[in-house]
């Protein structure tokens, strides 16, 4: 039997972009502890090579749009 996935009513929005997977993972953990689902979006080549220059190591933190404002408040303005 196949399960059909339906598209969620909410869209993912970027709340911040950080240089490197470690910082992004810390933010993700913090938001998930607050009950906010998170997706990290990044270029695979930066992750494979460990490069964090010219945007290759940039990681975008994405959350459903209904959580965006609360997530921004949680992570603060310095991110």
C-alpha positions, 0 to 999 in steps of 0.5 A: 500500500502506498501513502500519499503525502499531501502538501502542507498548508503552510510554506517554509520561510527563511528566518536567517542564514548562517555560516556553517552547519554547526551554528545552524544546528544549534539554532535548529535544536533551540527552535525544536526545543520550543516546538518549532519545526525546522529545516536546514537548507544548504548547498551540498558541495559546501558541506562535502568540502567543508568550505564556508566562503562565498556562500558555499557554507551558508546554511538557511534556517527555514520554518513554517510561515506561521512560526516565523515571527516567534522563531525570529524572536527566539533566536534574537537579532544577533544571528 
